[in-house]
Amino acid sequence: MLDVTHNLLSVADPQFMTSFDWQWMHQLDWQLVAQSGGARQFNQDVLGNISKGFNNFVQSGQLVALIIGAVLGYLLRTITMG
């Protein structure tokens, strides 16, 4: 345990940070990196997806099953605790 803590502290050591080779950052094409993040745009209608999911939940009868299960679970709990 002590060795792991010592290794973590040695990574944050200023001498380690100055001896680390940072040359790869200078050679990196930052314009390419910046463009790759914005190249993909997603058109998503989040509220529309939520309403479609809720409508499917109601139409498939899962809402009724949820209500019946909650009522039966409550009744079972009151019977077994009482």
C-alpha positions, 0 to 999 in steps of 0.5 A: 500500500505504501509503495502505491502511494509513493508511486502516485506521489512520485508522478506528481513530483516537479522533477518528474514533470520537468524531465518528461518529454513534452515534445509530442505536444508541439508536433501535434496538429491542434487544428485537426484536433479542434476540427474533429470534435465539431465535425459531428453534429447530432440532431436529436429531439430529446423531448420527442424521444421521451414522449415517444417512449412514454406513449409506447409505455402506455400503449403496451400496457406497461403502465397498467402493469406498473400500477397493479404491481405497486398496489399488490406490493403495497398490500403484500407489505401491509399484510406481512408487516401487520 
